Amino acid sequence: MMVARTVICGLAAILLAACEPAETETSGAPAGMRRLTEEQYRNAIADIFGADIEVAGRFDPIVRPAHGLLAAGTSEISVSPAGFEQAYTMANSIAGQVLDAGHRDAFLTCTPADATKPDDVCARTFFASVGRLLFRRPLTDEELMSRVAAARRATEISGNFIQGVTLGLGSLLASPSFLFDVDETEPDPDRAGQRRLTAYAKASRLSFFLWNTTPDAELLDAAASSAIHSAKELARQVDRLMAAPRLEGAVRTFFADMLGLEAITNLVKDATLYPAFVRAVKADMPEQTLRTIVHHLLTKNGDYRDLFTTRETFITRALGLIYQVPVPQQTGWMPYTFSDDSGRAGLLTLMNFLAANSHDGRTSPTLRGKALREMLLCQAVPIPPGDVDFKLVQDTNNPNFKTTRDRLTAHRTAATCAGCHKITDPIGLGLEVFDTVGVARTAENGAMIDTSGDLDGVPFATPSELGRAVRDNPATASCLVHRIYEYAIRWPIADGERDWIKSLEQDFGKDGYRLKALMRRIAVSKAFYRIAPAPGNGA
């Protein structure tokens, strides 16, 4: 009976697999290279050499593409001369720490015959071991022998074997093969005349997506045997990586990028008008947003769209002053659920979104509406003309226009202003009951605040209803799919990938809009690793 059941179940599995729709074809994105972000660099050093290795230095900034992610910007930059000098200095500093008396035994597994003379065999063993981790692939013979030769020369000059291999390790750390993630390719045996990522490049793409760091030893081993090219082993590795705590770090990095949280560093508010906006509050704002996201999407495995309606969040004593709620504990974070009558629900009503998209001394429905459109709906808002007169909007003491709604209504009567404001203001005004740092209010200059409006034809009267309208807007889920895929490939989405993205949006809905299911679909797909034919290939 057991044998019969096993056979039946096996046949059922085969039939179900046969009924699964084939993955939508895509031509993929072109092969390229992406500079490691500062976070990826730091993660890699900590993972390879230990968290106590200090990374001290300045990194070249990454420019955010128009309406895109910083992650995609890594494919459009190089290292400046000053940046290379910094990278070289950091490389030598890290190499010196790795091979100091307190660390070298963990990495230098061989002992030179004479500590004052070169030992090519020992040096070769060391460089082959750490080089595989740093370059995310085995070193070529040329790369390996050049480091061995450099270490030999440095040892002969210094009379110290450790100084020699330290110089060689520094050159590995300063190499473009470490600083950049390169899409190395090979002929694709399943697609005549086309190319695919090598097993090591495939492992790197997967690891940077799910862990935001270099591949670990097990993933490199799967690449070494080429097992990662099989669907079964790829799925096994994806499930292993997604089950690890490191997934949370990648999710945090993605949403920090999508929501532009790096801008909080330069956020300033008028200290006279908003004395509660202190350093601790500013530091806790983005963390509250990220904790809310992680709890909802990873811990609860909730529907992504419900991030715009959930009342569950986390709070500190400093944030309690802004939200006007008691926080009994002196330090640390505690879970908190906003009451139904608080007027708060979802990410739009958290302090981070409200304060980041306001001026230093007044609110801005235009900035809030623009952020909602561009960050959360992936809809570009036109740049205002350079000659726009903002005096009316900025005059908060005008007795004829007491509220922001009044001033904006008068301002957008100008033809040059109407186009932009009509797609931002009606939604941004729905958040006017929160001042420029996010404190709740009911009136402005003695006049009651009207928060009614509409989002793409869907009316709302309160911030909570606005959150519901965002939740139910088809562009909300679609935008997340576009953003997470762009983050995954660290490259602007190519035209040949549009059909695949549409099918991914449909699958996202079928999976209940669960982020983890979406990430897994991407990670096990053929499309994620597909390399487009080179221009002029004709393939």
N, C-alpha and C positions, 0 to 999 in steps of 0.2 A: 504493500500500500504506500509506504514512504517513498519507494522508488518511483511508483507511478505518479505520485504527487509532484516529485521533483521534476520528472519529465514534463508533466503538464505545465508546471510553473515556468520551466525553462522555455517551452514553446510559447507560452503567453508573453513572456518577456521579449522574445524575438519578434512576435507579432506586434506588440505595442511599440517596440522600437521602429519597426517597419512603418507603422502608422504615423510616427512623429514627422512633422513637416521638415523637409530639408532646410538647412540654414540658407538664408538669402545670400546669394553670391555678391561678392564685393571685389573690386580691383585693388583695394587696400590703399595704404599711403606710401609715398616714396621712402626709400631707405634714407636715413639721416643720422644725425648725432645730436645729443642733448647734453648741455652742461649740467653737472650735478648741482642741485641747489645747496645752499648752506646747510639746511637740515639733513639732506641726504649725505653730504660730506661728513657731517658730525656723526650721523648714525653709522655710517660705514666704518669710521675710525673706531668708534666705541665697540661695534660688533666684531671687528677683526682683532683689535689690540686691547680692548678693555675700556670701561667707562672712566677709569682714572687717568687716561691719557688726555692731556689738556690740548685743546685746539684754540690757539690764540692768534687772532688776525682778522683782517677785514676782507670781505668778499665783494667782488663786483656786483652791483645791483642788477636784478632781472627786471626788464621792462615788460609791463603787462600789455599784451596786444589789445587793440581796440575791441571792447566788448568781449574779451576773452579771458583766459586764465593765465596766471603767472607760469603755471606748468607748461603751457604751450610756448611761452616766451623763451624757455630754455633751449628751444630748437632754433632760435633766431639770433643767438648771441655767441660771441667768442670771448676769449680772455684778453683784456687790455694789457699793454706793457706793465702798467702799475699793478694790475691784478695778477699777472704772472709772477712779478717780483714778490707779491704777498704770498702767492701759492708756493713759491720756492722757499720762502722763509718759513712758512708753516710746515712744509714738508721736512725741512731739516730739523725743525724743533720736534716734530712728532717722531722722526727717526731716532733722534737722540734720546728721547724718553723710552721708546720701545726697546732700545739696546743698552739702557743704563743698567746698573748693577741690580736694581730691584725688579726689572722686567725681562731681561734678556733670556733667562733660563726657560721661560715659557715659549719662546719663539726660536731661539737658536738651539736646536736640538742636537747639534753636533759640537764637538770640541776640537779646535784647531790643534794640529800637532805641535805648533809653537806659536804662542800668543803674540810674538813680535814679528812673525813672518806671514806671508800670504799662504792661504790654504784654499786652493781652487775648488776642491771637492766639497769642503764644508760650506764655502760661500755659495757654490752652485745649489746645494741642498736647501740652504736658507732662502735664496732668491726664488727658487722654484716653488717652494711652499707658500711664502707670503705673496709672491707675484700672482699666483692663481687666484688668491682672494682679492687682491687689489684690482687686477685687470678683469676679474670676473670670467677668466678663461686661462688656460695654460700659457705661459710665456713662449714665444717662438724661440728657436735656437739662437737667432740673432739677438733678440732682446735679452735672453739669459746670459749669453757669452759677453755681451757688452757690459753688463753689470759685474760679472765676474772679473773682467779685465780692469774695470774701473776700481773695483775693490782691491785688486792686486797692486795697482799703481799707488793707490792711496796708502796701502799698508807698507809698501816699500819706502814711501816718503816719511810716513809718521812712525814707523816701527811699531804699529799697533793694529792687530787684526780687527778689533772691534771698531776702530775708527774707519777702517776700510769698508766694512760691510754697512756701517752707518751711512757712509756717503752713497753707496749703491742703493740702499733703501730709500734715501731721500730722493734719488732720481726716479724711482718707481712712483713715489707719492706725487712728484711734480709732473709726471708724464700725462699727456693728453689721454692716454688709454685708461687712466684712473679718473681724471677730471671730467671726462666726457663718457657718456654711455653711447656706444657706437653700434649702429645696426649692421653688423657683419652678416653677409649673406652667402649662400651657396646655391648651386643648381637645385631646383625643386624636382624631385623624382616623380611627383604626381602631376606636374604641370609642365609639359614639354616646352622648353625655350624660356621658362620663367625661373625666378629665384625665390628662395625662402630664407627666413632667418636661420642662422646656425643654431644648434642646440644651446650653446652658451648665451647667444643674444636673446633667444627665446626665454631662457631662465632669468636673465636680467630684466627683460620687459615685465615678466610676471612678478618678480620680487619687488621691483620699484613701484608697481601698481598696488600690490596688496600689503606690503610692509614698508614701503618708502625707504628702502635700504638695499644694500648689495645682497646677492643670493647667499644663502648659508651653505654649509658643506654638503648637506643632503641634496639640495637642489643642484649644486654643481656636479655632484656625483651622477644625478639623473641626466644631466647634460653630457657628462663624459661618456656615458654608455649609449647616448642617443635615445634612451628610453623616453625622454620627455617629448619626443616626436609622436609617440603613440597616444591616442585619445585616452586610453585607460590610465596610463601613468600620469599624463597631464592632469586629468581629473583628480587623481590621488594627491598630487602635489598641491593643486588648488585647494582641495578640502583641508589638507594639512595646514596650509598657510592661513586659511580663513578661520580655522579653529584656534589659532594662536592669539594671545593678547596683543601681538603687534598689529593686528588688523585695526584696532582702535586708533592707533597712532596715524595710520594712513587715512582713516575716515576723518579724523580731526584736521589733518593737513589739507585734505580735499575741501572740506567746508570752510576752513579758514581762507583758502584761495577763492572759492566761489563767492563768499560773502565779503571779500576784500578786507579781512580783519587786520591786515598789516597797516591800514590807514589809521587805526586807533593810536598807534605810536605817536603820531603828530597831532592828535586831536586836542584842541584847546577850547575852554569855555571861560566866559567872563566871570572871574572869581568874585566880583562884587555882587553880581546878580545871582550866581549859583555857588554859594560857599560850600554846599554839600558835595560838590564835584571835586573830591580830593583824589590824591594819587591812588589810594587803595580802591576807590570806586572805579577809576579808569582801568586799573589792572584787572579787576574782577569782571568787568563787562563782557569781554569776549569769552572768558572762561565760562561764564554762565550760559552763554549761547551754545558753546561746544558741549558742555555737560548735558544740556537739555537735548541736544541732537543725539549724542551718543546713547543716552538713556532710552530715548524713544526708538531709535533705529536699530541699535545693537542689543541693548539689554532686553527691551520689550519686543524687538523685531516688529515694530509697528509700521503702519501705512505711512509712507513719506508725506503724503498730503496732510495728514493730521498734525504735522508740525505747525501748521498755521491755525489750528484750533485748540490744541492741547493747553490745559491750564497747569500742567505739571512742569516744574522747573527746579532749580537749585538756587540757594541764596546764601549770602554771607551777612555779617553784621553791618558791614559798610554799605552793601546794597540795600539793606533794610531801611536805611534812612531815605533813600530815593523812592523805594516802593511803599514807604510809610506803613511798614508792617513790623511787628516785634520779632526780633531774632534773639532768643535766649542765650545761645552759646557765644562766647567771646571770640573764638577763632574757628576757622575751617568752614566747610560747606555743609548745608543741611537741605534735605528735600523739602520742597514747598509747593503747595497747590493754591493758585489764586482762587478766590471765591467767585461765585457767579456774578456778584454785583460789583466786582472790582473793576470791570471794564477791560480787563486784560485776558487775552487768550492768544497763544501762538507767538512765533518769532517776531512778528511785526510790532508787538506791544512790549517786547523786552527792551531794556535800556540801550543795549548795543545798537540795535537798528535805529532807534529814535534819536539817540545822541549823535551817532556817527553821521546821520543825514540831516543835520541841522546846522545853522550858523553858530558862531560863538556866543551870540547874545539874543538870538531869536530863532523860532522854528522856521522850517521851510517845507511846506507841502510839495513844492516843486522837486526839491532834492529827494524827499522821501518817495514821492511817486516815481521819480526817475530811477532810484535804486530798486524799487519793486519791479519796474518794467525790465530793467537791464539785468539785474542779478538773478531774479527769481522767475521771470517769464522769458528771458533771452530775447527781448525786443529792444532794438536800438532806439534811443531818443535823440532827435536832431540837436546839434550844438547851437546854442543861441548866437545870433549875430553879434559882432563886436561893438556895435553902436547902440545897444539896448540901454534905455534909461531906467534904472532900478530905484530911483529916489522915492517914488510913491510906495513901492513895496517895503522899502527900508524904514519909512517914517512910521514907527509904531505909536507915535503920539498924535497922529492926525485925528482930530475930533470927528471928522466926517467919515473916516474909515477905521473904526475901532478894532475890528477883527482882521486876522490875516485873510480870511475869505473875502471880506470887503475890499481890501487892498489889491488882492490878486484879481478879483473880478474887474476892477477898474483898470488894472495894468494890462490884462490880456485883451482889452478892446483894440489895442494896436495890432495891425495886421501882421507885423513881423514877429509878434509874440504868441499869437493864437495857436499856431501849428504845434508848438512844443507843449504849451500849457494845457491844451485840451486833453492830452493823453497822460499828463502827470498830475495836475492839480486835483481833478475829481477824486482820485484815490488817495493822494497825500493829505487832503483835507479831512479824510476819515480818521486821521490820527492826531488832529489838532487838540484833542483833550489831553495830550501829553506835551509838556513844554520841551524846551530845547535839550534838557538832560534826561527827560523821561518821567518827570513828576506829574502825577495826575492833576487836572484842573477842570473846572466847568465853565469858567468865564475868562475873557480877555478884555482888559480896560473897562470892566463893568458890564460888558455885553456877553450874553450867553453864546457859547460856541456851538455851531451847527456842524455835525460830522456826517451828514448825509452825502451820498454821492452814488456813483456807479462804476463798476469795473466791466468794461466791454459789454455794456448793456444790462448787467446784473446790478440791481439797486441794493444799497445797504444804508443803514441808519447809524450804526455804531461800529467801533473798531472790531468787535467780535464778529459782526456780520461781514465786515470787510475781509477778515481772516477766512471766513467760510467761503466767500466769493473767490478768494485766491485758491483755496483748497480745491474747489470744484472747477476751476478754470483749466481747460485741457492743456494750455501752454505751461502750466506749472510742472506737471509730470514730464512733459516733453522736454522742457528746459533741463531738468535734472539729468535725463538720459544723455542729452548732448554734452552737458558739462562733465559728467563722470567719464564718458568715453574720451573726451578731449584730455581730461586729466590722466586717464589710463595710458593713452598713446603718447602724451606729452608733445602733441603736434596738432595744429589746426585740422579739423575734419576735412578730408578731401572730397571732391565732387563724386568720386567713384564709390564712396561709402554711404551716400545718402539713403539708398534703398535698404541697406543693412540697418541703419539707424532707425528707419521707420518700423522695420520688423522688431527691432529691440524695444521700441516704444510700446508696441502691441504686447510683447511678451511681459514687459514691466506691469502692464495692467492685468494680464492673466495671473501674474504672481502676487497680486494684491498690493502692488506698489511697494514691495519690500526691497530695501536697499541691498541687503545681503544676497538676495536672489538675483538681483540685477548685476551685482559685481561678479557673482559666480558665472552667470551667463556670458559675460564679457570675457572672463578669464579662461573659460574652456572653449571658446569659439575659435573657429578658423580665422574669422575676420580680424580679430585682435592681433594676430601675428602675420597677416597677409601683407606682402610687399608688392607695391604697384610696379609694373614694368617701367624701366627707365625711358625717358622721353626719346622718341625716335626708334624705339625697339620694334614697334609694329605688332607686338604680341597682344 
